[in-house]
């Protein structure tokens, strides 16, 4: 998670690809292209597997290669479970959008209007800068002025109890105590600074505003609504049998446990589930779930929630200090890059100790891509695969050879 600041700038630079019409490429040749990219990237990624899912103009495909290490002996496929790390953040942003639509919160609400305790630990006072409070919007866009991770008596990134499972000692109560005593170095809303702590705090505030645990909100707003049974904070025994084993530096590593950080990077999911999530964000809600209406896409309220989650809240070009956001933008939990025709590309990347994941979609151009790997996250294989595929999807000159 510490690599996020560098990665934001790197990903935004790679998104600056020219756009063009995509209709000339048939879907079978695209499957061949996806397979080639997966095989080429996995060969240099070290031990592990790579699963890539794509949806384009209502069609979907999944390609998996490598060794997932599933205890049920299954192959890397659309049902293989991975930790999806910071891909959790757009889910938290979508929960916020739902609560805004319901009138429970407003993006401009100060944090301390909703957050008074975390579990049994009170938050006497939320941080402010010269009387300027942190707003919910600031937390959702990494402009609250909070650091990436908290420093507590039990938790410090510079003195980890177990580097292979660093966040396990950090409790929700410690997060609350740290927040109450933290002093902001800058006013909220002026500087982009990627913050896992801020997204965790946002999840706590949303739970308080709704009077429901984060996990319950997640099910109500996203996973039950879109039929995403494998997207979970707590995998069942059956799901764990399908789970990939994380790898780093040539060996297997344990999953990260982060009780205080679940709204920031706590989720597990599969390529099949995340394709459903992409389809919903493209406006194609499943007809067999609460969000779907046969022949009519998403139900109006659901469509409004997703549109709000995708709406730009902060533009790096207008921030006093855009930092690694540069000329990109932030929606509610989503990063936003601009295509050459001015349309948005929504995306997010993430890594835990043994997993790397990347998601991106263009609603205007009707495509979405997800890449999940349990290979060494330092190699950012999932990130590189998605960027490779976007160059095909957006019809750069080299795509002509696929026709």
Helices and strands as residue ranges (DSSP letters): H 4-14, H 27-42, E 49-56, E 59-66, E 82-83, G 85-87, H 88-101, G 111-113, E 117-118, E 121-122, E 128-129, E 132-133, H 136-140, G 163-165, H 172-181, H 196-210, H 214-218, I 219-223, H 237-241, E 247-248, E 251-252, H 262-265, E 268-269, H 271-281, H 300-310, E 314-315, G 316-318, G 323-325, E 329-330, E 335-338, E 344-351, E 356-362, E 367-373, G 377-379, H 381-393, G 397-402
